Amino acid sequence: MSPRISRRRALTAAAAAGLAIPTAAAQAQPAASERAAQPAPARGSGGRSMNVRFATYNASLNRATEGELLEDLATGEDVQIKAVAQVIQINNPDVLLINEFDHDAAHRGIDLFRRNYLEVGQNGRSPVHYPYAYTAPVNTGVPSGLDLNRDGTVGGPDDAWGFGEFPGQYGMVVLSRYPILTRQVRTFRDLRWASMPGNLIPESFYGSEIAPQLRLSSKSHWDVPVQVGSTTIHLLAAHPTPPSFDGPEDRNGRRNHDEIRLWADYLSPGKASRWIVDDAGTRGGLHPSESFVIAGDYNSDPKDGDSWPGAIDQLLTHPRVRDTKPASQGAVDAVQKQSGSNEDHQGDPRYDTADFSDVPSPGNLRVDYVLPSRDLQVVSSAVYWPAPGQPGSELTGEYPFPTSDHRLVRVDIQCRGL
């Protein structure tokens, strides 16, 4: 969710512009400040299998003004960022998508985060090293020049292509111990919503002039191939808009549904994905033979909340997708303690991944997902939400949250070594 909910509130120019680090041949290289660092040891070697941990974390590393996050990252002493880094060090993912990490054009934020926080042991934890990274521009805060909220004026966060106070607010970052094939990255930031057949655009709200110009993705959608041993796994990263903060036209609920549908269509062969065109002009979806992991904060719960009916089910029930239902005991304890709107929920609280306002709503929800393709062998999965009194529970406490109102979600996959 954006901070507006309680506190928390390839071969392409787009891909090239989005690299946080230089490229050589078909894979990303470490940033200059880290070229001497070595990747963490692989969890297997040779032709044997190895476990690879994929994770997503809406870390709430967004700030109210442009450049403020860079200032906090530069100090190495920001309390919230140190806590976020500790969560990452505890879970130790191999491939990690971070949502709500303010984007900067020079990509300084990624290097500062790695050098000053992740590579420094937090509260006795072992440092973690990610020699590969990817980021790119997003739609949040980018002025559209149009009156998108139909209030009679043009300008401000509601009239940006994606809600944001400045360009890049609530951006995304991929960190990896394995090579990112940057020249094969596909981005879908500019894809028009109207190009989706059977879309849910409320045309009567936007009007015939604005509707055709709307961008589908509120941030961006990325297909980021990662070379894991002898396997290429496509990390499908996104952060759809929250289905709220609108009116009876439900423009954000409709957009959230169709942002999720983009990946559902992307995974479907033939006509279903033919409408999809990436920012380089390449048409079509992901080949049926390719392995993938869908990751991100999708702002949609299968049972509760304000989502358009069936929004996240488009992925959870997709024939190519495996839902391992990561769970935690901490989520159950939180619901029992907080009560409020949680009492009316239909979903099993074990699967919740976010601790939202309980009075009046929406309560705690499952909105963060790591969904592997069915061809990948899953070893285990979990939501990092320790029960009260357990080690780490101080990092996932109640408002004001020491880290984020979201929890890290992880899935371990077995892959073949080289």
N, C-alpha and C positions, 0 to 999 in steps of 0.2 A: 504494500500500500504506500501511497505517497504520504508525506508528513501532514497532509490535510486531514488524515484520520488520526485524531488525538495527537500525541507528541511527534510522532515518528515522521507524525507528519513527514578464378578469381582474378587476378589479372585486371583488377578494376581500379579506377581512380579512387573510388570510395574505399576499397580495401587498403590500397596503398596509403591513402591519407589517414587511415585509421590505425596504422601500425604503431604500437608503443615502442617498438624496438626495430633496429635495422633488419633487412632481409638479405639472404644470400641463397641462391638457387631456389628451392621450393620450400624452405622452412625458415622459421623465425630464429634469430640469434639473440644471445643475451645482451642486455643493455651494457654500455661501455663500463659503467660502474661495477658490473658484475661478471665480466668475462673471465675473471680468474676463479670465480666460484664454480663448484662442481655440482651437478644435479644430485639429488638424494638418490641413494642406491635403489635400483629397481627391486621389486618384490619377487623377482624370479630372474633367471638368466638362461642363455642358450635356447634350446628348443623346448624347455620346460614351461609349464604354465606359471602365471604370476597373477596376483590379485592387484587390481587397479581401482582406486577409490575416486569416484566422481561425486562432486558435491555442489550444491547451490546455497547461497547465503545472501539474503537481503540484509546487508550490514548497516543500513542507515548511515552510510558515509556521505551524506549530503549536507550541505550547509545553506544558509539563507541568502548569502551573497557570493558572487563570483570571486574566486581566489581564496575564499576563507578556508576551504578544505586544504589547499596547498600550504597555507600558513600553519595549520594544525599538524599536517604531516611532517613539515620541516622541523618541528620542535623535538619529535620523538617522545614527547611527554604528555600528549593528550590522553586523558583518562579513558574516554570512550574508545578511541582507536586502539589503545593498549589492550583493552578488554576484548575488542573484536579480534585482534591479533592472537590473543590467548585462546579464544575459541577455535580459531583456525589451527593453531599449534596443537591443541588437544586432539582435534579430529584428524589432522594431518592428511588432507586430501591430496591426491596426485593431480587431479584436474578440477579446478574450482571456478565457478561463475559467481561473481559478486554483482548483485544488483544494488542500485542507489549508491554509486561511486561517481561523484561529479567529474565530468570529462573536461580535460584541458587540452588545447590544441597541441601543445608541446609535449604532452604525455609525461610531464614531470611527476604527476601524482602516483603513477604506478611505481616508478623507481623509488620515490620517497617512502611509499608504503612498504615496499620490500626491504629497503636498506635500513630504515629507522624503526620499523616495528616487527615485521615478520622474521627478519634475520637477527633479531635481538630476542633472547629468551625472556618471556613475560611471566613473572611470578614463578620462576623456577622451571618453566617449560622449555623444551628444546626448540631452538630456532628452526624455521622451515625455509627452504630455498626453492624458488621457482625461476629457472633460467629462461623460460619462455612465457610470453604474454601477448595478448591481443586486446585492442580497444579500437573504437571508431566513433565518429560523430553520431549523435542521436537527435531525434526531433524535438525533445523537450526544450522549451524556452526559445525555440527558433521562431521569430515572428512570421506569421503567415500573410500579414497585410490584409486580412479579412476579418470580418466581425463573426467569429465562429460561435460565440456564445449568445449572439443575437440580442445584445443589450444596447445597441445603437451607437456604440463606439468601437474603434479599432485600436488594439494595443493591450498590453498586459499579459499575464500568464495564461488566461483562459483563451486568448486569441492566438497563442502559439500553436504550431503543428501538434505538439504534445505539451500538456500543462507543465509550465516551469517559469521561474522568475528570471532565468538567464539561460543562454544556450549551453547545453551539456548537463544541466542539473538532473540528478537521478540517472546518470549514465550507467554503463556496464563495463566490466573488465573480466577477461578470462586469464587465469594463471595456470601454468602447467609445468610439470616435470618432464613432459614428453614433447617432442618437436611439434609445433603448430605449422601446418602446411599453408602458410599465409597466401601464397599465390592461388590457392584453390578456395579461399574463403569466398562465400557469397553473402552479400548484404541486401536487405530489402527495405531500406529506409524510405525510399522515394515511391514505392509501389502505391498506386492510387486505390483507394477503397472501392471506388466505383467499378474498377476492373474485375472485381470478384463477382462471378455469376451468382445471382440470388442473394446478394448482400442485404444487410439489415439497416442500411443508411436511412435515417428518418428524413426523407427528402422534403416533406412539408415543413420541417423545422429549418433546414439549411437553405432551401430554395434551389432553383435550377441553375443558378450561377455558381454557387459555392460547392454544392454536392459533388460535381465531377472533379473538383480540385483537391478534395480531402485526401490526406495520406492515411493509409490503413494503420501503420505501426505508430503507437504513441511514443515509443523510444526508437527501437529498431528490431529487426529480426536478423540473426546471424547464423549461418551454417559454417562452423569452424572445424575443419578436419584436423584431428590429432593423430599422430603416428604412434601407436602403442605396440611395441614389439613388431610383429609381422602384420598387425591389424590396423587399418585406418578406421577410426570411430569419429563420426560427425557429431560434434556438440551443437545442438540446435538451441540457441539461446534467445530468450525474449523476456519482456516484462510488460505485459498488456496493462492498459489503463484500469484503475479501479472502476467497478460498475456502479458508481455513485456520483455525488456532486453534480447532479443535473436536474432535470425536471420531468414532467410526465412523458416527454418524448423519449426518455431513457437513452439518450445518445451515447452515454458512456457504457451503459450495459450492453447496448448493441455493438459498440466498437470492441469491447472486451471479448464478446462472443466471436466476432469475425477475426480478431487478432489471433485467437486460439485456433480458429478454423484454418488460418493460413498454414499452420504446420500440419493439420489433419489432411488438407489437400496436397501439401508438399510431399507427403508420404504415400499418396495414392497415385498409381500409374495412369498414363493415358490422359483422357479428356479432363479428369478431375483436377489435374495439376497444370494443364496446358496454359491456363490464364496467367500463371505466375511468371513474372519477369523480374530478374534481379537488377541491381543498380548498374550493372555493366551491359544490360540488354539481353542476357541469356535467358531463354525461356524454359520452363518445365521444372519438375520437382526432383526429388532424390531417387536415384535408381533403386529398384527393388532389391538388388544384391548388396547394397551398402548397409553397414551397421551404424547405429546412431544412439545418442542419449539426449533426450529432451530435458532441458534444465531451465529453472527460473522461477520467479514469483509471478504466477499467472492470475492472481487476484480473483480466483474462482474456486469455490468449494462445491463438491458434488451434491451436497445435501442442504446446506444452509447458506445464509447470506443473501446478497442482492443480485447475484448473477442472473443473466438471461437463462431460462431453463435449458439444461443440457449443455451449457457452454463447455465445461471442462470434460464432460463425458465424451466429447468429440475426440479427445486424446486417450482417456482412460479405457475406452472401449474400442479403440482403433485396432484392427487385426494385426498391425505390425508392432504394437506397443505392449510392453509388459508393465503392469502396475504391481510393484512389490509391497505397497502399502507400508512404508516406513512408519514406525510408531515410537512412542515414549511413555514412560510412567509419569513424567513431570507434567505432561499435558493433561492427564487425567486428574492429577492432584490440583492443578490450577483451576479447572472447571469446578471441581467440588468446593474449592475455597471461594471462588469469585462469584459464582451463581449468576444473578442477573439474567440477561438474555440467553445465556448458555442453557438455562433450564428448558427452553423451548426448542433447542436444536435436535435434529433428527440423526445427525451423523455421530459416529463413534469418536469420542474425544481423544482416544489413543492416537489418532492420525492427525490431530491439529498441529499446525506448524507456526501459527501466529497468535499473539496475545493482544487482541484488540479490545477497545472499550466495551464493557459489559452492560453499561447503563447509559443510554437505552439500547444501543446495538453497535456493531453487529455481533459482539462476542468473539470467542476464540474460533478460528477457522483453519481448515486445511487449504492453503493457497500456494505453497511452495512445493515444487515437484522435481524429482529426478526419475525419468522414465526411460529405461533402456529398451532397445529393440529386442524382439523375441528370439533372435538368433544368438544373443549374448547370454552367457551363463552367469547368473547372479549368485553370489556367495552369501551376502547379507545386506541389510539396509537398516537405517535408523534415523530418527529425528533427535538432534542433540538438545534435549530438554530434561536435565537431571531433576529428580524428585527433590523436594525441600530437604536440606540437611546433607545431601549427597555432594561429593566434590564437584565443583563447577556450577552448582545451583546459584551461587552468588553472581554468576555471569548472565543468568536468565531470570532475574528477579522481576518484581512488579514495577509499574510506573513510579518514578522516572527510570526507564530501563537502562541498566548499565551498558548494554550493547545495542540491542535493537529489539523491536517488537516482533521480529521474525526469528525463527530458529534455523540453524544450519541443518540441511537434509543431505544424507549421504547414501550411496549405493556402491557396494564392492562388486566388481565384475572380474571374472577370470579370463585372462587373455593369454595367447601364446607368445613366448619370447622370440627373439630373432634366431 
